[in-house]
Amino acid sequence: MIPTEEQAKALWEKYRLPESKRIHVTLVANVAMLLATKFQVDKKLLLAAALLHDIDKAVPPSPGERHPDTAVRILREEEMGEVADVVVTHPLHAILDPAISPNTREQKLLYLADKMVKYDIVGVDKRFALWNEEHLPPEEQKILDMSYPKVKELEQEVFKLARISLGDILKIKVSL
């Protein structure tokens, strides 16, 4: 099942998605949907995945889970396997792992949109700068450093094909 926007937002309540994450996922959805206007994609699937990609933020993970494993589990339990298949490819490290690297257009657009948003739309360069300011543990910093060129490559690919710029995307406003 692919939920409507209203059904996705009902899951925010069910899983107690924090307000700051609601802003984040809404902005990710807005960026993803702007990008989606330039491509042939399943817009309903992309919107649902964008709104639900961080649904696990207030849910304790099961043993051995890390983000987004818990979100994927929740979505499968909610019988939203198609959405889970997009969400599983959105974490930063996914772009380095051929088994979960974003491959479909929906996966790529969600991945990129997520890397352009913190609690405001900031773009890939600023998002990575913010991560670098967090003084991550060495292994996470290594993933960040290795991911950056691949994320920039994806950004350039999408922007070129969509004939869009970061400036176009920065004009988006959040509406919950």
N, C-alpha and C positions, 0 to 999 in steps of 0.2 A: 504494500500500500504506500502511496505517496500522499502525505497529508496536505491539506490546504494550509494557507497561512494561519487561519484561525485555529486549526487543529494543532499546528506546530506551536503556536503561542500558548495553547492550553497545556502542552507538555512542559513549557517553561514553568507554569504553576505547579504541575504535578511533581517536577523534579527540582523545584525551588531554585531556578536559575537566578543568580544574583543580578541586581539592577545594572551594575557595571558591565556584566557579560551580555545582558539584553541589549545594551547600547552597542557593544562590540558586534554581536551577531547581526543586528539590524543594519549597521553600517556595512558589514561584509556582504549581506544580502543586497543592499543598494548598489554597491560596487559590482558585485557579480551580475546583477540584473542589467546594469548599464552595459557591461561588457557583452552580456548575452544578446543584446539587441543587434550586435554586429556579427553574430554567428548562428548557425543552425544548431540549436541545442534544445534539450528538453527543459524548458524554462520552469515548469512545475517542479521537476526533480531538483534542479539547481537551487531554486528558492527554498525548498524544504531542507536541503542539505546545508545551505548557508544559515538558515535560522536555527538548525539543530546541531551544528558541528561541535558546539561546546556544551551540550545538554548535560554533560557529566560533571560540570564544575562544582556542584554542591553535593555530589554523590560519592560516598566512600568507595574507592576501587576494591574489587575483589583481589585476593592474593595473586601477585604476578602481573596485574594490570597496570598500565600507565596510559596517559592520555594519548590517543583517543580510544583506547581499548574499552573503557567503561562506556563511553558514548556509543560505540559500535554495538556493544552487548545490549544496552538499553534499547537502541533502535531495532535490533533483531527481536528482542522480547516484545516490542510494540508492533511487530510484524511489518517493519519498514526496511526490509532487506535491501531494496534498491537504494534507499537513502544511506544506509550503512555502508554500502559499497562505494559511495562517493566520499563520505566522511572519513573512512579509514585512510584515505590518501592525503588528508590535509595537514598532518603535523609537519613541522619543519624538516625532520629527519627523513620523511618519506621520499623526498626528491633524490636522496642518496641511495635508496634501496629499490632495486628493480622489481622486487616482489610487491611493493606497495606504492611505487612512484605514480604520480598522477598521469594517466594516459588518455582518458576520454576528454572531450572538450569540457564536460561538466566538472570533471575532477580538476582539470587545469585551471578553469576559471575560479572555482572555489579556492584552490590552493593559492593562486595569485592574489585574489581579493583578500584573503586572510592575512597575507604577508604585507598588505598595504594599509592595514587598520590596526590601531591599538584601541583607544577609546575615542579616536577621531581618525579621519582618513589622513594618513601621513605619507604614503608612498613607501616603496621598498627600501630606498636608501635610508630614510629617516627611521623606519621600523627597525632595520638592522642596527642603526646607531643607538637606538633606545635599548635594544637587547645588549649591545656591547657595554652600555653604561651599567648594566645589572651585575657586572663582575661574576659571570657564571662559573660554575665549577669547570675544571679543565676539559673534561670529556664533552660537556655541553658546548663549551666555547669552540672546541674542535669541530663539532657538528655545525655550529653557526658559521664558522669560517669556511668550511667546505661547501655549505649550502649556498652561500651568497652568490658565487658566480653562476650557479645553475638557476637560481631564482631570477637573477638579472637577465639571463638568457631567455627564460620563459617570459618575463615581462616584455622584453624587446620583441619576441615572437608575437605575443598577443597584441601589443600596441601596434605593431606594423600591420598585421592582418586586419585589425579592427579600425585602423586609421584613426587612432585616438591617442591622446597624450595624458600625462599625469594631470596637467592643468584642467582638462575636461573632467576628470574624475574628482578632483578636489572641489568642484562646484556642488557636489552631492551633499545634501543635508539629511540628518537623521530624523525619522518620525516613527515613534514606537506605536 
